[in-house]
Amino acid sequence: MARPTGTSPMTPQTTLPNLASGTTTPADFVALCAAHLDNGGFETLLLSKHCGPEVDLQRVSVRPIVLRGVPSLSFTYRHTTRDDTKNLPQAAGLQRVRELLAAVFRHAHLHARGETAELMISRRGVCTLRRRPAALASTPEAGAVQPGDLQAADRSHDRDKQRFVDARRPFLHALGVTTEQHTVVPAMSRKWKQINKFVEVFAGALRASHLLEVGPAEAPRRRPVRVVDFGSGKGYLTFAVHDHLQQQPGVDAQVTGVELRPDMVHLGNSVVTQLGLTGLRFEAGDVRSRAVQPIDVMIALHACDTATDHAIHLGLRGGAAIILCSPCCHKELRPQLLSPHPLRPILQHGVHLGQQAEMLTDGLRAMLLDACGYDTQVFEFVALEHTQKNKMILAVKRTQHRPADVVWAQIDDIKAFYGIRDQCLEALLRAEGRAPVAAPSASP
Ligand SMILES: C[S@@+](CC[C@H](N)C(=O)[O-])C[C@H]1O[C@@H](n2cnc3c(N)ncnc32)[C@H](O)[C@@H]1O
């Protein structure tokens, strides 16, 4: 199966519809998708906010492919425990998108060359379009994804040479990120960027920790570095971390991916077997009920909502020197938040309340890690193909003890200011006796 790599200079360009952000119709949005397809600039379309009858269907991603010479669309239907793929010729595929927007999904996010376009359909059927030029979709300094990079990644061999990970590493081909010739598969361009950025951050954290230090008693032995990646999904980052560790002199990589979905676990383990790797395995498990185990590095990327808190807690209890997480779906705090004076006029807008809830959730997580003896940083990472969330919390265990009373008091002040009653990580720490006695609960 070939994937289209963009428009040749000879291909006539279809003019993109002159659609402004604002109220629109699903048909106009599909016309915009069709124009980008014609121009070879269509990268991915993600349909989310499921409202259809199939209870375990979560989202659908759509990407262009060429199937036996016919330009087609490949649909991946993500269910709770499996993915189903269906390919359709382009015209039938666009019709399928129309049907899905009519009755099954209320949100569509198109990544195309030069722009991103989002369609939001309210419960009452009002459709709103938001178009943003690529330059505004993310910040280049953060290494964030630019929609036009899909083609660029395939074309630019020079840029590939500057990457942190060597495109010739066998795991990349086994996972479908690169071709047999070690070039990045165009549709995997975002994932390739994410892997590189992640390994760069991971390598920096490793250097800042004590994990690579080898004591005299250990000198003849290789030092084990135990990594657990909670919610490892298809394992791209799990393999990348294992590969990076294996290249560190004196390190015995012991990497485990823990994943809810058995099909993903099976997939990961079959690639491990296929490549004959040691020190890497995938296990089926739920981070919310997982037993504590000794951990050197805890990773949780895009674990939904409070799964991130459970993963951090496992990392803390396992004695992790490094905790790396990129949270998503911040649902816990939003319904609790008050709009304190004088922020009320700002927080009356739902979008601001959502942003505030996200900032407070991750800010409190970082403070809780600080109170538990970690130097923490919160920064922008790279957006994924299925989420715009791109924040990362990095925590490296301090070697020197520092009193935490001030941080605990600050946490209590912030909770009281916003009326926050429950925060999952804090509650877990309290139940464990690690947090000070509960502060008086904030007024509702
Ligand atoms: C968005 S994916 C991220 C995959 C991978 N970490 C990445 O960033 O590429 C989230 C993964 O977490 C898994 N997951 C969700 N809840 C989980 C839980 N409670 N315990 C373990 N895995 C979970 C999902 O099945 C999914 O594969």
The ligand as an SDF file (V2000), in Angstrom:
LIG
                    3D

 27 29  0  0  0  0  0  0  0  0999 V2000
   -3.4740    8.2680   24.0150 C   0  0  0  0  0  0  0  0  0  0  0  0
   -2.7500    6.7090   24.2010 S   0  0  0  0  0  0  0  0  0  0  0  0
   -1.0700    7.1300   24.4210 C   0  0  0  0  0  0  0  0  0  0  0  0
   -0.1340    6.0440   24.0410 C   0  0  0  0  0  0  0  0  0  0  0  0
    1.3450    6.3700   24.2760 C   0  0  0  0  0  0  0  0  0  0  0  0
    1.6220    6.6230   25.6760 N   0  0  0  0  0  0  0  0  0  0  0  0
    1.7590    7.5500   23.4310 C   0  0  0  0  0  0  0  0  0  0  0  0
    1.8210    8.6640   23.9640 O   0  0  0  0  0  0  0  0  0  0  0  0
    2.0220    7.3550   22.2360 O   0  0  0  0  0  0  0  0  0  0  0  0
   -3.2570    6.3010   25.8350 C   0  0  0  0  0  0  0  0  0  0  0  0
   -3.1130    4.8290   26.1110 C   0  0  0  0  0  0  0  0  0  0  0  0
   -3.3550    4.6170   27.4960 O   0  0  0  0  0  0  0  0  0  0  0  0
   -4.1060    3.4320   27.6470 C   0  0  0  0  0  0  0  0  0  0  0  0
   -4.8150    3.5370   28.9220 N   0  0  0  0  0  0  0  0  0  0  0  0
   -5.8900    4.3060   29.2050 C   0  0  0  0  0  0  0  0  0  0  0  0
   -6.2570    4.1530   30.4920 N   0  0  0  0  0  0  0  0  0  0  0  0
   -5.3680    3.2750   31.0370 C   0  0  0  0  0  0  0  0  0  0  0  0
   -5.2420    2.6930   32.3270 C   0  0  0  0  0  0  0  0  0  0  0  0
   -6.0950    3.0140   33.3110 N   0  0  0  0  0  0  0  0  0  0  0  0
   -4.2290    1.8280   32.5500 N   0  0  0  0  0  0  0  0  0  0  0  0
   -3.3640    1.4870   31.5480 C   0  0  0  0  0  0  0  0  0  0  0  0
   -3.4560    2.0070   30.2900 N   0  0  0  0  0  0  0  0  0  0  0  0
   -4.4430    2.8780   30.0420 C   0  0  0  0  0  0  0  0  0  0  0  0
   -5.0240    3.4280   26.4400 C   0  0  0  0  0  0  0  0  0  0  0  0
   -5.5010    2.1220   26.1310 O   0  0  0  0  0  0  0  0  0  0  0  0
   -4.1200    3.9830   25.3500 C   0  0  0  0  0  0  0  0  0  0  0  0
   -3.4510    2.9710   24.6490 O   0  0  0  0  0  0  0  0  0  0  0  0
  1  2  1  0
  2  3  1  0
  2 10  1  0
  3  4  1  0
  4  5  1  0
  5  6  1  0
  5  7  1  0
  7  8  2  0
  7  9  1  0
 10 11  1  0
 11 12  1  0
 11 26  1  0
 12 13  1  0
 13 14  1  0
 13 24  1  0
 14 15  1  0
 14 23  1  0
 15 16  2  0
 16 17  1  0
 17 18  1  0
 17 23  2  0
 18 19  1  0
 18 20  2  0
 20 21  1  0
 21 22  2  0
 22 23  1  0
 24 25  1  0
 24 26  1  0
 26 27  1  0
M  CHG  2   2   1   9  -1
M  END
$$$$
